[in-house]
């Protein structure tokens, strides 16, 4: 697979690491397990090209996990602290409940509204945001929490293919993220974890066709199993779906490792990741503030059909506030 301008290396065979768990013995076991849970780079890692080389604007698309946005914020803050001279804008336009499959279970949201379909808004999002790169994380909702069925699987595959086609028309590259793990212990819906296993395996297999795919599903599944073996009460999502802080960290870590971020491999969490930068924690908070102001403004400006969303502030006002925060971010990262 040929390297592309915005990433350091293509997907490659696995070298694995993991977060520490608390307590000396637990921490040692945790670090050992991390060596068996996360994808890192092996060959071609000597390239000097920074991640997202040639990219000016990245738009993240997905469901409520992406809308929550912690993993997006970690990835941006890492880039800001490691490559402070890079000018890459991150926009989070995830939309809760959304699918690429166009499916919606009967009685979704208590019968108030069907799940929104990405394809209803995708053209508007691309036309208005004009991204160089789309990072897309879909699948969690796409099988509508039912056991595997080929018909629903076909809807998912076709939806992903249509996403790629439309992005191609708008000259935007696509980086896929496999759906996070679904936890039946916390979320019920027997058989749905296996459904997402199939979806994630299929998406990852498209690497052989030249697709750029980050596998976060596999590492999260292995991590959950390992931690639950030690502590039966452990979870990454209290409802089986919506990732907690650790879950978002694992997604961000998978993305950064895929992009060749070697300093991420041994970090136990986001706090540890930014600890070696004098203003790392402050930069993360500024990035969080900026992204959270912009996401609702952009969602409102590009329009969608999901009720109950924050209207946010007008986009022009949000962009003005974001510029002020950008000045603060640059000051915090300028430590030469």
Secondary structure as UniProt FT lines:
FT   TURN            5..6
FT   HELIX           24..34
FT   TURN            35..37
FT   TURN            43..46
FT   TURN            51..54
FT   STRAND          57..62
FT   HELIX           64..68
FT   HELIX           70..82
FT   TURN            84..85
FT   STRAND          89..92
FT   TURN            96..97
FT   TURN            106..107
FT   HELIX           108..111
FT   HELIX           118..129
FT   STRAND          133..137
FT   TURN            140..145
FT   HELIX           150..169
FT   TURN            170..171
FT   STRAND          173..177
FT   HELIX           184..187
FT   TURN            190..191
FT   HELIX           192..205
FT   HELIX           206..209
FT   STRAND          212..214
FT   HELIX           217..230
FT   TURN            232..233
FT   TURN            238..239
FT   HELIX           245..258
FT   TURN            259..260
FT   HELIX           262..264
FT   TURN            265..266
FT   HELIX           270..274
FT   TURN            275..276
FT   TURN            278..279
FT   HELIX           280..302
FT   TURN            307..308
FT   HELIX           315..333
//
